[in-house]
Amino acid sequence: MILGWAGLWQKNTGSVMTENLNDMYDRKFDDRTVLLDYYPDLDDFTLRIDCMTLDQVSHFRDIFEKLSKTPDLTIDLVQMANVFPFKIKEFVLGVLPGNETTYRRLVFNAKDYRFYWRMNSSEWGTITGFIQGILDSKKPGHQYLDDHDDDAIIVFTYQERADSFRS
């Protein structure tokens, strides 16, 4: 059986395992696929964007850069090609007008697994720089992208997918 991060958490904590992801191979799930996943953590939820190639990382950097330069833009990551959204129904990125900020940049609707992440252009520019750091290093690693007031911790990873997830 193939387990997502949430499935691994459920397995390790003894919770009931309800997801069976064997059908991921039917969707050609491999290193060309970006995984969007979330799982409960000690005090919060963690949302992961798992990339396996530098091309994928570069593509996400370009997305974040476009958000930093395009007012009123929204992008639903679930609708992207080569993305597998584990239980996530919608993961919408959006730009707040001007220099507006909000107390909670990421809002998670646990009832139907929808994430809404909105920031102003400057904040998206900061995220772009974080992802550029991963590209510059060319080494496996991760970067936290969240604010502590958000509904979930956001982790962007490059080549840190668990072996137990893939076998």
N, C-alpha and C positions, 0 to 999 in steps of 0.2 A: 504494500500500500504506500502511496506517496502522500506525505503530510506537508501542509503549509506550516509556516511559523506558528499560526494559531493552533494547528493540529499538534505540533510538537509540544506546545505549552499544555494543551489539554491532556496529552499522553503523560507528560511528566507530573502533572498535578492530580491525575486520577479522574479528571472531569470526563464526562461522557463525550466520546468522539463521534460527531455526527457527519463530518465531511469525508467523502471518499473522492480523492482527486485523481484516480486512475485515468479518468477521461482527459487529463491534461496532455497525454501523449497524442490523443486524437487531434488536439489543437496544435500539434507540432511544438510542444514545450521543450525547449533546449536552450543552449547558451545564447541563441539569437533572440530569446524572449526576455523582456523586462517584466519582472514580477512586482505587482503592487499588492502589498499585504499589510495586515494589521493584526495585532495580538495584544491581549491584556498584559500589563506589566505590573510591578509592585504597587504603584500608586496611580497609574495612568494607563493609557493605551499607547502603543507604539505603532506608527505607520512607517512602512519600509518601501523604498523605491530601490529595487535590486537590479543593477546593471552588470552584465558580464563582459562587455566589450567597451573599448575606448570610443568606438563610434557611437554607441548608445549614450555614453556619458556626454560626448560632444553634442549629441542631439538634444539632450536635456539642458545643457548649458545654453544652446541656441534658443530653446523654448523660454527659459528664464530671462535671457537677454531680450527676446522679443517682448516679453511682458514688461520689462523695464523701459521699453521705448514706445509702446503702443497703448495709448489711453483706451479704456473701455474694452480691452481684449479679454475674452474668456476662452479657456481651453479645458476640455474634459479629457483627462489622461486615459480614461477607460476606453475611449473611442479610438485611440491611436492603434496603428498596426503594430503587431509583434509585442503587444502588452497583454499579460494575463492578470486580470484583477481578481485575486482570491477573495471571494464574497463581496467585494466592493462593487456597488452598483453605479456610483458616480464619484469622480474625484476632480472637481472643477477648480481651476486656478483662475483668479481674476485680479484686475487692477482697480484699486481705489482711486477716485478722482484726486488730482493735484497732490498735495502733501498730506492728505487726510490719513489718519491712522485709526485703528480700531483696537479696543481692549483685547479682543480675542480674534487673532488673525485666522486661525483654523477652527472651524466648527464641525463637529462630528455628530451626525444623527444616527445613533446606535440602533434605532428601530428599523431602519431600512438601509444601513451601511452606506451612507452618503457623506462625503467630505467636501467642504467648501473652504478653500484657502485663498484669502484676499489680502493683498498688501499694496502699498503705493509703489510707484516706479522706482524710487530710491531703494526701498527694501528689496524689490526683485533684483536690482543691480547688485546688492550685497550677496544675495543667494547665487547669482551668476559668478561672482568672485570665488565663493566657496567651491563651486563645482569646477571652476578653472583650476583651483589648487589640486584637485584630484587628477585632472588631465595633465597638469604639469609634472606631477610626481610619477605618473604612469605605473604606480604600484597599487596593489589591492589596499583598500581602506574604506573608511566611512566618514561621513560628515553629518553632524546634527544641524538641522535647518529650522528648528522650532523656536518659539518663545515660550517661556515657562507658564504663561497664562493661557496657552492654547489648550484645546480639548485633547490633544494627543502629542506625543513626541514624534518628530519627523526625522527619519534617518535615511540618508541617501548612501547607498553602498556600491562599491565596485569590486567585483570578484570576491565577495564575502558570503556567498550563498552556502548554506550548510550542506555538507555531503549527504546527511541523512534525509534532506529534503529531496534530493535528486535521485535517490535509489530506493 
